[in-house]
């Protein structure tokens, strides 16, 4: 490629689609277990859109729709059965405490063979990992 890159940064927003059947469990994970700022936004859809905001101005929104991928719960979850959509990375100053809260809440976890990190699966299958705020690496 010649010249300057046309895209220079990843945006501070992500929008997910999740099955309505796990709406409350998904919201509770981020609201009650991870103590995030969770708001419901009513746009006249069948279900309110959930917005999860973080202190740095970033956020993700969740649209609960029957058009979302259906994910069958598999216990224990592993890399072969993990959701094959975009995976999210969250940052925190206390990885151990966040991972402990996730484990205490019974959130499924697994390892990916290409990573040294632990991955978790939210209700509805969305995969995420939790890293230190200052982590630099793959």
C-alpha positions as CSV (number, residue, x, y, z in Angstrom):
1,X,0.0,0.0,0.0
2,X,1.3,3.4,-0.8
3,X,0.4,6.7,0.9
4,X,-1.2,7.1,4.3
5,X,-3.5,4.6,5.8
6,X,-7.2,5.6,5.2
7,X,-8.3,4.0,8.5
8,X,-6.2,5.0,11.4
9,X,-8.1,3.8,14.6
10,X,-10.6,1.4,15.9
11,X,-13.8,3.2,17.1
12,X,-14.9,3.3,20.7
13,X,-18.2,1.5,19.9
14,X,-19.3,-2.1,19.2
15,X,-22.8,-3.2,18.4
16,X,-23.8,-6.8,19.1
17,X,-26.8,-8.9,18.3
18,X,-28.0,-11.4,20.9
19,X,-31.0,-13.7,21.2
20,X,-33.9,-12.2,23.3
21,X,-34.1,-15.4,25.5
22,X,-30.8,-14.4,27.3
23,X,-31.6,-10.6,27.5
24,X,-31.8,-10.5,31.3
25,X,-28.9,-12.8,31.9
26,X,-26.7,-10.8,29.5
27,X,-27.7,-7.5,31.1
28,X,-27.2,-8.9,34.6
29,X,-23.7,-10.1,33.8
30,X,-22.5,-6.6,32.9
31,X,-24.7,-4.7,35.4
32,X,-24.5,-7.0,38.5
33,X,-21.4,-9.1,38.1
34,X,-19.0,-6.6,36.4
35,X,-20.6,-3.4,37.9
36,X,-20.8,-1.7,34.5
37,X,-23.1,1.2,33.7
38,X,-26.0,-0.5,31.9
39,X,-28.9,1.5,30.4
40,X,-31.9,0.4,28.3
41,X,-32.7,2.6,25.3
42,X,-36.2,2.3,23.9
43,X,-36.3,2.9,20.1
44,X,-39.7,1.3,19.7
45,X,-38.2,-2.1,18.8
46,X,-39.5,-5.4,20.3
47,X,-36.8,-5.1,23.0
48,X,-34.9,-2.1,24.3
49,X,-31.3,-1.8,23.2
50,X,-28.9,-2.2,26.1
51,X,-26.0,0.2,26.2
52,X,-23.0,-0.6,28.4
53,X,-20.8,2.4,29.0
54,X,-17.3,2.6,30.3
55,X,-15.5,5.5,32.1
56,X,-13.3,6.3,29.1
57,X,-16.2,7.1,26.9
58,X,-16.2,3.8,25.1
59,X,-19.3,1.6,25.0
60,X,-21.1,-1.3,23.4
61,X,-24.7,-1.7,22.5
62,X,-26.7,-4.9,22.3
63,X,-29.7,-5.5,20.1
64,X,-31.8,-8.4,21.2
65,X,-33.2,-10.0,18.1
66,X,-34.4,-13.4,16.9
67,X,-32.1,-12.7,13.9
68,X,-29.0,-13.0,16.2
69,X,-27.1,-16.2,16.0
70,X,-28.5,-19.0,18.0
71,X,-25.9,-20.4,20.3
72,X,-26.5,-23.8,22.0
73,X,-25.0,-23.9,25.5
74,X,-22.1,-26.3,25.7
75,X,-20.6,-27.2,29.0
76,X,-17.8,-27.0,29.4
77,X,-17.2,-24.5,26.6
78,X,-13.9,-24.8,24.6
79,X,-12.3,-23.2,21.6
80,X,-14.2,-25.6,19.2
81,X,-17.6,-24.7,20.6
82,X,-17.0,-21.0,21.2
83,X,-19.1,-18.4,19.3
84,X,-17.5,-17.6,15.9
85,X,-18.4,-13.9,15.7
86,X,-16.2,-11.0,16.8
87,X,-14.6,-11.5,20.2
88,X,-14.3,-8.5,22.5
89,X,-11.4,-7.4,24.7
90,X,-12.2,-5.5,28.0
91,X,-9.5,-3.7,30.1
92,X,-9.4,-3.4,33.9
93,X,-6.9,-2.4,36.5
94,X,-7.7,-5.6,38.5
95,X,-7.8,-8.6,36.1
96,X,-7.8,-11.1,39.0
97,X,-10.8,-9.5,40.7
98,X,-12.8,-9.4,37.5
99,X,-12.0,-12.9,36.6
100,X,-12.9,-14.1,40.1
101,X,-16.2,-12.3,39.9
102,X,-16.9,-14.0,36.5
103,X,-16.0,-17.4,37.9
104,X,-18.1,-16.9,41.0
105,X,-21.1,-16.0,38.8
106,X,-20.6,-19.2,36.8
107,X,-19.6,-17.6,33.5
108,X,-18.2,-20.2,31.2
109,X,-14.5,-19.9,30.5
110,X,-12.0,-21.5,28.1
111,X,-8.6,-21.2,26.5
112,X,-7.8,-20.5,22.9
113,X,-4.8,-22.4,21.6
114,X,-3.4,-19.3,20.0
115,X,-3.4,-17.2,23.2
116,X,-2.2,-17.3,26.8
117,X,-5.3,-15.5,28.0
118,X,-8.5,-16.9,29.5
119,X,-11.7,-16.3,27.5
120,X,-15.3,-16.1,28.8
121,X,-18.6,-16.5,27.1
122,X,-21.5,-14.2,28.1
123,X,-25.1,-15.5,28.0
124,X,-25.9,-15.7,24.3
125,X,-22.4,-16.9,23.5
126,X,-20.5,-13.6,23.0
127,X,-16.8,-14.3,23.7
128,X,-14.6,-11.8,25.5
129,X,-11.3,-11.6,27.4
130,X,-10.3,-9.4,30.3
131,X,-6.8,-7.8,30.2
132,X,-4.9,-5.4,32.3
133,X,-5.5,-1.7,31.4
134,X,-1.8,-1.4,30.5
135,X,-1.4,-4.7,28.6
136,X,0.5,-4.5,25.4
137,X,0.7,-7.5,23.2
138,X,-1.3,-9.8,21.0
